[in-house]
Amino acid sequence: MTIEYPARIELARTPTPLEKLARTSAALGVEVWIKRDDLTGAELSGNKIRKLEFLFADAMARGADTVITGGGEQSNHCRATALAATRLGLRSVVLLRTADPGNPPTTRGNILLDRLAGAEIVWISPDEWQRRGEIFVREAERVKKAGHKAYVIPEGGSNAIGSWGYVVCAEEIDAQLAARPDVPTTVIHACGSGGTAAGLVIGARELSWSDRNIRVASVNVCDDRDYFVDVIGRICRGMRDDPEIEGEIDIVDGYVGDGYARSRPQELEQLVAMARREAVILDPVYTGKAWFGLVSELAKDRERFGQRVVFVHTGGIFGLFPAAERIFGSGGS
Ligand SMILES: *Cc1c(COP(=O)(O)O)cnc(C)c1O
């Protein structure tokens, strides 16, 4: 069966590998596989770049020469957008949310890469972020007055265009599981703005995964189950007219912990354990939380996700560096 996609330009290095984590599988008592979407590139890495393949195709078809987007101060999405724009010869404006815009954070992690890419950074407060729709409009007007044409990409690139990137990923996973297609499997990932989940859920429908006992589960790193069933459902309905789609959305709630981009010691412990057991590097904001959620759920019920788990590593490594002191203190051990 061929899936019909919107226009796409190539940015990500795909297909990404699907690898078995042998020591982790032995430790957890289920087969644990990892879909290496942290390897979609070096600087242009992680899950956002798959969405940007579709979003930039749309932006360029509309004749835009500038993209505007926004996110948290260490946004992986803004960094990927800034670098992709530069690679394609476009300009970028990124709205970065920070506690005190008059006193912005130091240039490290993703911010360093935003600046290297030449993005114009606009610092905004958490209050302004609540009105980001208006601010996107204001920035687009400003870009227009300067003689350019803007294209606004929503936070996380999570809309009915960008999310097609994760239908592509679902197709890759489908092909990679084909040698043993009938093992009950859960594809699990970190969910922050809903686009990755929406793409995987639509992909699962298109590929009839439910016939083969393959499910998708999303660990939310902010907000809650009701919020994400609504957000993901809306994105899905923009992609396909499918009244039953909400029933396919499985949010593994309970792992937001201390809040978005805040870490608890037990989450960081699992992040360090993963690095030392498998040399797989998770990030504190997304993949570390989702991984902690997966490990915690399996400790309660080993059968919860079936015999085989595919953990989608959605990237985020640059957000790890600014967290060094949170992990090891200022001395280090
Ligand atoms: C943005 C992001 C996510 C969440 O993906 P959404 O599609 O926004 O839900 C997960 N992991 C990493 C590393 C991210 O940067």
The ligand as an SDF file (V2000), in Angstrom:
LIG
                    3D

 15 15  0  0  0  0  0  0  0  0999 V2000
   10.1480   18.2470   20.6300 C   0  0  0  0  0  0  0  0  0  0  0  0
   10.7370   17.0130   21.1860 C   0  0  0  0  0  0  0  0  0  0  0  0
    9.9230   15.9200   21.5630 C   0  0  0  0  0  0  0  0  0  0  0  0
    8.4330   15.9780   21.5330 C   0  0  0  0  0  0  0  0  0  0  0  0
    7.9150   15.8230   20.2430 O   0  0  0  0  0  0  0  0  0  0  0  0
    6.5170   16.5040   19.8970 P   0  0  0  0  0  0  0  0  0  0  0  0
    6.2960   16.1290   18.4900 O   0  0  0  0  0  0  0  0  0  0  0  0
    6.7180   17.9820   20.0920 O   0  0  0  0  0  0  0  0  0  0  0  0
    5.4980   15.9670   20.8170 O   0  0  0  0  0  0  0  0  0  0  0  0
   10.5370   14.7830   22.0230 C   0  0  0  0  0  0  0  0  0  0  0  0
   11.8660   14.7100   22.1380 N   0  0  0  0  0  0  0  0  0  0  0  0
   12.6850   15.7310   21.8060 C   0  0  0  0  0  0  0  0  0  0  0  0
   14.1360   15.5760   22.0080 C   0  0  0  0  0  0  0  0  0  0  0  0
   12.1420   16.9170   21.3150 C   0  0  0  0  0  0  0  0  0  0  0  0
   12.9630   17.9350   20.9900 O   0  0  0  0  0  0  0  0  0  0  0  0
  1  2  1  0
  2  3  1  0
  2 14  2  0
  3  4  1  0
  3 10  2  0
  4  5  1  0
  5  6  1  0
  6  7  2  0
  6  8  1  0
  6  9  1  0
 10 11  1  0
 11 12  2  0
 12 13  1  0
 12 14  1  0
 14 15  1  0
M  END
$$$$
